[in-house]
Amino acid sequence: MALLDRAIVRLLPGVPKPVIQRLSSRYIAGPSLDDALRVVRKLNAKRKLATIDVLGEDVTTPDDARALAGQYHDVLARVDEEGLDSNVSVKLTGFGLELDYDLCRDNLESVVADAAARDNFVRIDMEDSSTTDRTLQLYRELHAEGLDNLGVVLQAYLRRTLSDLPGLDNVRLCKGIYVESPEIAFREYEAVRANYVRCLEALVEQGSYAAIATHDEHLIREGLRIVRAAALDRERYEFQMLLGVRPDRADELVADGHRVRVYVPYGSHWYEYSVRRLQENPKMAGYIASDLVGRVLGRSS
Ligand SMILES: Cc1cc2nc3c(=O)[nH]c(=O)nc-3n(C[C@H](O)[C@H](O)[C@H](O)COP(=O)(O)OP(=O)(O)OC[C@H]3O[C@@H](n4cnc5c(N)ncnc54)[C@H](O)[C@@H]3O)c2cc1C
């Protein structure tokens, strides 16, 4: 993204919430579980798989964390009842990681056990680098207990990622979305891409299940090259995209015989997720600029 565009995009937190809500509506299923299930039904009808994320990032008490885990039990039950093809994605801070490790572990374990009983799967999203060690530790602890319907996420922008791979048997690989310092993270676009390819090759080589999460055409092509070169069975990998981003490309991948899973967030805590998505949309600078100009000229927004 050009410098001026980046500067404009940094203004996003100052944009009124209703405008953010309007601009980001394509990225979020809606406020309720029914909204998420409606979207998943439509995705499944187009032969796309889903992973449901309950938006709930401002957890401040143990009760909040337990309540969020409770919402995931509801999601798993409804997905099961309705025979939908969707797993769930969870954020450990939502389960209380910053409050108490054991509370978080209990919440995660109960959701993973519920998913196992329903023959479903839980993906642990990766958050900022202050959580990486504890996230990987929790994944490994539950895995060692025999809960293998569980996967984790690694971020190609982190310099450590290649060395985190050994022993992880189900990984979603993404570029990474949080702001990290250059000491621990690659910052240049091409360096992140190159590390993504290195990590994906290593994942496939060690026999892990690979979830290739990107909308970057270069990386989608590299992903296709790598799975083809390894003659991977289609059950051993999948592509993943976010709701509202490049749906046509996802359709093409499905038509070519690949599995594609779409990340479907829903809930009332939509603001932080929306800002992150809008900051990544290359067209956002233009939208914000025209919205600002519109307001300066007195048009209502
Ligand atoms: C399924 C999934 C799960 C993820 N989970 C995590 C996670 O757990 N932790 C984490 O840190 N990050 C996560 N991410 C986010 C990821 O790290 C990136 O921030 C995000 O995917 C953008 O990177 P990209 O590979 O698509 O490349 P980019 O270079 O950002 O985008 C490539 C192209 O995709 C299109 N595009 C990308 N984003 C948008 C958008 N918002 N609106 C419109 N067009 C867009 C544009 O055409 C852009 O040029 C996840 C991403 C996906 C797809």
PDBQT file of the ligand as one rigid body, heavy atoms in Angstrom, charges set to zero:
ROOT
HETATM    1  C1  LIG A 401      -8.935 -17.871   7.178  1.00  0.00    +0.000 C 
HETATM    2  C2  LIG A 401      -7.993 -16.873   7.752  1.00  0.00    +0.000 A 
HETATM    3  C3  LIG A 401      -7.695 -16.909   9.110  1.00  0.00    +0.000 A 
HETATM    4  C4  LIG A 401      -6.798 -16.001   9.664  1.00  0.00    +0.000 A 
HETATM    5  N1  LIG A 401      -6.422 -16.138  10.980  1.00  0.00    +0.000 NA
HETATM    6  C5  LIG A 401      -5.471 -15.320  11.483  1.00  0.00    +0.000 A 
HETATM    7  C6  LIG A 401      -4.939 -15.534  12.791  1.00  0.00    +0.000 A 
HETATM    8  O1  LIG A 401      -5.318 -16.453  13.518  1.00  0.00    +0.000 OA
HETATM    9  N2  LIG A 401      -3.987 -14.671  13.235  1.00  0.00    +0.000 N 
HETATM   10  C7  LIG A 401      -3.512 -13.644  12.470  1.00  0.00    +0.000 A 
HETATM   11  O2  LIG A 401      -2.620 -12.915  12.910  1.00  0.00    +0.000 OA
HETATM   12  N3  LIG A 401      -4.009 -13.428  11.222  1.00  0.00    +0.000 NA
HETATM   13  C8  LIG A 401      -4.965 -14.236  10.723  1.00  0.00    +0.000 A 
HETATM   14  N4  LIG A 401      -5.425 -14.036   9.451  1.00  0.00    +0.000 N 
HETATM   15  C9  LIG A 401      -5.124 -12.761   8.752  1.00  0.00    +0.000 C 
HETATM   16  C10 LIG A 401      -3.849 -12.856   7.953  1.00  0.00    +0.000 C 
HETATM   17  O3  LIG A 401      -2.760 -12.917   8.835  1.00  0.00    +0.000 OA
HETATM   18  C11 LIG A 401      -3.694 -11.637   7.049  1.00  0.00    +0.000 C 
HETATM   19  O4  LIG A 401      -3.686 -10.495   7.819  1.00  0.00    +0.000 OA
HETATM   20  C12 LIG A 401      -4.778 -11.504   5.996  1.00  0.00    +0.000 C 
HETATM   21  O5  LIG A 401      -5.177 -12.757   5.526  1.00  0.00    +0.000 OA
HETATM   22  C13 LIG A 401      -4.254 -10.702   4.812  1.00  0.00    +0.000 C 
HETATM   23  O6  LIG A 401      -3.147 -11.363   4.254  1.00  0.00    +0.000 OA
HETATM   24  P1  LIG A 401      -3.157 -12.010   2.799  1.00  0.00    +0.000 P 
HETATM   25  O7  LIG A 401      -2.340 -13.267   2.868  1.00  0.00    +0.000 OA
HETATM   26  O8  LIG A 401      -4.519 -12.183   2.324  1.00  0.00    +0.000 OA
HETATM   27  O9  LIG A 401      -2.309 -10.981   1.930  1.00  0.00    +0.000 OA
HETATM   28  P2  LIG A 401      -2.551  -9.444   1.596  1.00  0.00    +0.000 P 
HETATM   29  O10 LIG A 401      -1.314  -9.035   0.905  1.00  0.00    +0.000 OA
HETATM   30  O11 LIG A 401      -2.969  -8.670   2.793  1.00  0.00    +0.000 OA
HETATM   31  O12 LIG A 401      -3.767  -9.449   0.594  1.00  0.00    +0.000 OA
HETATM   32  C14 LIG A 401      -3.661  -9.975  -0.704  1.00  0.00    +0.000 C 
HETATM   33  C15 LIG A 401      -4.831  -9.467  -1.513  1.00  0.00    +0.000 C 
HETATM   34  O13 LIG A 401      -6.057  -9.965  -0.967  1.00  0.00    +0.000 OA
HETATM   35  C16 LIG A 401      -7.069  -8.978  -1.030  1.00  0.00    +0.000 C 
HETATM   36  N5  LIG A 401      -7.453  -8.602   0.344  1.00  0.00    +0.000 N 
HETATM   37  C17 LIG A 401      -6.826  -8.927   1.499  1.00  0.00    +0.000 A 
HETATM   38  N6  LIG A 401      -7.493  -8.457   2.576  1.00  0.00    +0.000 NA
HETATM   39  C18 LIG A 401      -8.570  -7.810   2.082  1.00  0.00    +0.000 A 
HETATM   40  C19 LIG A 401      -9.660  -7.130   2.682  1.00  0.00    +0.000 A 
HETATM   41  N7  LIG A 401      -9.785  -7.024   4.001  1.00  0.00    +0.000 N 
HETATM   42  N8  LIG A 401     -10.605  -6.579   1.869  1.00  0.00    +0.000 NA
HETATM   43  C20 LIG A 401     -10.519  -6.679   0.528  1.00  0.00    +0.000 A 
HETATM   44  N9  LIG A 401      -9.509  -7.332  -0.099  1.00  0.00    +0.000 NA
HETATM   45  C21 LIG A 401      -8.554  -7.889   0.658  1.00  0.00    +0.000 A 
HETATM   46  C22 LIG A 401      -6.491  -7.830  -1.792  1.00  0.00    +0.000 C 
HETATM   47  O14 LIG A 401      -6.722  -8.035  -3.156  1.00  0.00    +0.000 OA
HETATM   48  C23 LIG A 401      -5.005  -7.956  -1.483  1.00  0.00    +0.000 C 
HETATM   49  O15 LIG A 401      -4.202  -7.331  -2.440  1.00  0.00    +0.000 OA
HETATM   50  C24 LIG A 401      -6.265 -14.970   8.859  1.00  0.00    +0.000 A 
HETATM   51  C25 LIG A 401      -6.554 -14.933   7.497  1.00  0.00    +0.000 A 
HETATM   52  C26 LIG A 401      -7.381 -15.875   6.939  1.00  0.00    +0.000 A 
HETATM   53  C27 LIG A 401      -7.622 -15.831   5.465  1.00  0.00    +0.000 C 
ENDROOT
TORSDOF 0
